[in-house]
Amino acid sequence: MNLRRFNNALRFCAVGSISFIIDFSATFTLKEYLEATPFLANTIGFCLAVSNGYFMNKYWTYQQTGKANIQQFNKFLLSNLIGLIMNTLIIKILIETSSLSFFTAKIIATIMVVAWNFSAATFFIFKPAKS
């Protein structure tokens, strides 16, 4: 891994951590205080985190200039929807096959989906233009 990719990975993880806090806080608030179903709360938290992740990754992690672009955002959204499906399935499997709580399963699932998200962002969404 070259230095630039390593730096991007560190920044991606920092953005992911911030997005995770947004996701987890929204999910917790919706589920525990507003009595939303766990998977509805998870989906809303996810949507808030994706929006944050797109802008922070575009401008800070991958240091792209210019306006946000709908095609790029749609690619980011699609890759994150795939990640959401993976995340939800992992949560479901962990809850059904173990005694883990919903939130413990969510933390484990989120960690497992990071590799997918970084690969998609680096090689598909924010890939630098060829010189």
DRENLO-646491 format. One record per residue (C-alpha): chain; x, y, z. Coordinates in steps of 0.1 Angstrom, whole numbers, plus 5000, padded with zeros to 4 digits. Example, Ala and Ser with C-alpha at 12.3 -4.5 7.8 and 13.67 -1.06 7.14 Angstrom:
+-------+------+------+------+
! zator !   px !   py !   pz !
+-------+------+------+------+
!     A ! 5123 ! 4955 ! 5078 !
!     A ! 5137 ! 4989 ! 5071 !
+-------+------+------+------+
This chain:
+-------+------+------+------+
! zator !   px !   py !   pz !
+-------+------+------+------+
!     A ! 5000 ! 5000 ! 5000 !
!     A ! 5015 ! 5033 ! 4990 !
!     A ! 5016 ! 5063 ! 5014 !
!     A ! 4988 ! 5082 ! 4997 !
!     A ! 4964 ! 5052 ! 4999 !
!     A ! 4975 ! 5046 ! 5035 !
!     A ! 4967 ! 5083 ! 5043 !
!     A ! 4933 ! 5079 ! 5025 !
!     A ! 4926 ! 5048 ! 5045 !
!     A ! 4933 ! 5067 ! 5078 !
!     A ! 4911 ! 5096 ! 5067 !
!     A ! 4884 ! 5072 ! 5055 !
!     A ! 4884 ! 5055 ! 5089 !
!     A ! 4882 ! 5089 ! 5106 !
!     A ! 4852 ! 5099 ! 5084 !
!     A ! 4837 ! 5065 ! 5090 !
!     A ! 4840 ! 5070 ! 5128 !
!     A ! 4822 ! 5103 ! 5126 !
!     A ! 4796 ! 5088 ! 5103 !
!     A ! 4793 ! 5059 ! 5127 !
!     A ! 4786 ! 5083 ! 5156 !
!     A ! 4759 ! 5100 ! 5136 !
!     A ! 4744 ! 5066 ! 5126 !
!     A ! 4746 ! 5051 ! 5160 !
!     A ! 4732 ! 5083 ! 5178 !
!     A ! 4703 ! 5086 ! 5154 !
!     A ! 4696 ! 5049 ! 5155 !
!     A ! 4697 ! 5048 ! 5193 !
!     A ! 4675 ! 5079 ! 5196 !
!     A ! 4649 ! 5067 ! 5171 !
!     A ! 4648 ! 5032 ! 5186 !
!     A ! 4650 ! 5040 ! 5223 !
!     A ! 4632 ! 5073 ! 5226 !
!     A ! 4609 ! 5075 ! 5196 !
!     A ! 4601 ! 5038 ! 5196 !
!     A ! 4609 ! 5032 ! 5159 !
!     A ! 4615 ! 4996 ! 5149 !
!     A ! 4652 ! 4986 ! 5150 !
!     A ! 4655 ! 4983 ! 5112 !
!     A ! 4637 ! 5016 ! 5104 !
!     A ! 4659 ! 5033 ! 5130 !
!     A ! 4690 ! 5016 ! 5114 !
!     A ! 4680 ! 5028 ! 5079 !
!     A ! 4674 ! 5064 ! 5090 !
!     A ! 4707 ! 5065 ! 5108 !
!     A ! 4724 ! 5050 ! 5078 !
!     A ! 4710 ! 5077 ! 5055 !
!     A ! 4723 ! 5105 ! 5077 !
!     A ! 4757 ! 5088 ! 5079 !
!     A ! 4759 ! 5083 ! 5042 !
!     A ! 4752 ! 5120 ! 5035 !
!     A ! 4779 ! 5130 ! 5059 !
!     A ! 4803 ! 5104 ! 5046 !
!     A ! 4800 ! 5115 ! 5009 !
!     A ! 4809 ! 5151 ! 5016 !
!     A ! 4837 ! 5145 ! 5041 !
!     A ! 4852 ! 5118 ! 5019 !
!     A ! 4849 ! 5138 ! 4987 !
!     A ! 4865 ! 5170 ! 5000 !
!     A ! 4888 ! 5157 ! 5028 !
!     A ! 4897 ! 5121 ! 5023 !
!     A ! 4901 ! 5121 ! 4985 !
!     A ! 4906 ! 5159 ! 4983 !
!     A ! 4885 ! 5164 ! 4952 !
!     A ! 4876 ! 5199 ! 4942 !
!     A ! 4845 ! 5212 ! 4925 !
!     A ! 4809 ! 5209 ! 4932 !
!     A ! 4793 ! 5177 ! 4945 !
!     A ! 4781 ! 5157 ! 4915 !
!     A ! 4749 ! 5137 ! 4914 !
!     A ! 4765 ! 5108 ! 4895 !
!     A ! 4792 ! 5105 ! 4920 !
!     A ! 4768 ! 5108 ! 4949 !
!     A ! 4746 ! 5081 ! 4933 !
!     A ! 4776 ! 5058 ! 4931 !
!     A ! 4784 ! 5065 ! 4967 !
!     A ! 4748 ! 5059 ! 4977 !
!     A ! 4747 ! 5026 ! 4957 !
!     A ! 4779 ! 5013 ! 4973 !
!     A ! 4766 ! 5022 ! 5007 !
!     A ! 4732 ! 5006 ! 5000 !
!     A ! 4751 ! 4974 ! 4992 !
!     A ! 4769 ! 4980 ! 5025 !
!     A ! 4736 ! 4985 ! 5043 !
!     A ! 4722 ! 4952 ! 5029 !
!     A ! 4754 ! 4935 ! 5041 !
!     A ! 4752 ! 4953 ! 5075 !
!     A ! 4715 ! 4944 ! 5080 !
!     A ! 4721 ! 4907 ! 5070 !
!     A ! 4750 ! 4904 ! 5094 !
!     A ! 4730 ! 4920 ! 5122 !
!     A ! 4701 ! 4896 ! 5115 !
!     A ! 4724 ! 4866 ! 5114 !
!     A ! 4742 ! 4876 ! 5146 !
!     A ! 4710 ! 4883 ! 5165 !
!     A ! 4694 ! 4850 ! 5154 !
!     A ! 4724 ! 4828 ! 5160 !
!     A ! 4738 ! 4843 ! 5192 !
!     A ! 4728 ! 4861 ! 5224 !
!     A ! 4743 ! 4894 ! 5212 !
!     A ! 4722 ! 4926 ! 5216 !
!     A ! 4711 ! 4946 ! 5186 !
!     A ! 4737 ! 4973 ! 5192 !
!     A ! 4766 ! 4948 ! 5198 !
!     A ! 4756 ! 4931 ! 5165 !
!     A ! 4755 ! 4965 ! 5148 !
!     A ! 4790 ! 4974 ! 5159 !
!     A ! 4803 ! 4940 ! 5146 !
!     A ! 4785 ! 4944 ! 5113 !
!     A ! 4798 ! 4979 ! 5108 !
!     A ! 4834 ! 4968 ! 5113 !
!     A ! 4829 ! 4940 ! 5088 !
!     A ! 4815 ! 4963 ! 5061 !
!     A ! 4843 ! 4989 ! 5063 !
!     A ! 4865 ! 4969 ! 5038 !
!     A ! 4838 ! 4969 ! 5012 !
!     A ! 4831 ! 5006 ! 5017 !
!     A ! 4867 ! 5016 ! 5014 !
!     A ! 4873 ! 4995 ! 4983 !
!     A ! 4842 ! 5009 ! 4966 !
!     A ! 4852 ! 5045 ! 4975 !
!     A ! 4888 ! 5042 ! 4964 !
!     A ! 4884 ! 5022 ! 4932 !
!     A ! 4849 ! 5031 ! 4920 !
!     A ! 4836 ! 5064 ! 4933 !
!     A ! 4865 ! 5087 ! 4940 !
!     A ! 4890 ! 5071 ! 4916 !
!     A ! 4913 ! 5099 ! 4904 !
!     A ! 4910 ! 5109 ! 4867 !
!     A ! 4937 ! 5094 ! 4845 !
!     A ! 4963 ! 5119 ! 4836 !
+-------+------+------+------+
